[in-house]
Amino acid sequence: MDDILQDTIALFGEEPQDDGHIHYGRLDLTTAPKEGKANTLLADHLFSPSLLLGEHIERGLIPVAGRTVIELGAGCALPSLLCSTLSEPPALVVITDYPDDTIMVNLKENIARNREQVAPGCNVQCFGYEWGKDVSTLLSLVPQNNGYDIVILSDLLHFDRSHDVLISSLTSLLRKSSSARTYVAAGKYTLPHVCDHFLREAEEAGIALAEGEDDPVWRGDLEVKGGGLDREQLGIRKSMCRWWVGRWAEEKTPS
């Protein structure tokens, strides 16, 4: 399966950035070295769904001002770190990935390198977290331990054998409120039946996911560079994604 995925990645132009750096606006990010768990869990790539979610965040399609945000399986943490740099940022951004030294060292370096770009009033935290495990430490960061307003899942659906633990973490971390949202994006190299399986499992767990429309035009204003990216390439990368907005199903939403 890994070989097939890598071939598909190459077909869609998803090769790692030239020097491991990507610049999105003021952010300067690196991907983890291609070794160990970073390779197995694909933390050594910047995939297109992170770019799509970054563009949506930049354009205000993901409203984050004053809210609490957590990203699971963050990789280089483009979406979550970009949230923290906005003029009206979240109150709290929690960035998580698998608790592996190679992955976490790179993630923490990204946060440290961009610390000066974090907007006043935004608290950025970073934790190693394995999906399906106890979330009490993560919940302790939010008021009354009642969950996050926004949960970001960028390009995680291809780990089809982990859908159950990913959804367990999602439902444990998403605030039980009609206003809470999860933003999910996947590359089209993740097969439709795999995405459908995640959608069904999420629905059974009480999360309704509505798919967004394809838009092959890059509409962000911030400069994005690294790995030969230009606006045309960004549009192509964006068109290689599917994305969803999830909320608690009406019958599951507390009053």
Secondary structure, DSSP 8 states (H G I E B T S, - for coil): -HHHHHHHHHHTT----TTSEEEETTEEEE---SSHHHHHTTTTS--HHHHHHHHHHHTTSS--TT-EEEEES-TT-HHHHHHHHSSS--SEEEEEE-S-HHHHHHHHHHHHHTGGGS-TT-EEEEEE--TTS--HHHHTTSGGG--BSEEEEES-TT-GGGHHHHHHHHHHHB-SSTT-EEEEEEETTS-HHHHHHHHHHHHHTTEEEEE-----S----S-EESTT--HHHHHHHHHTEEEEEEEE-GGGS--
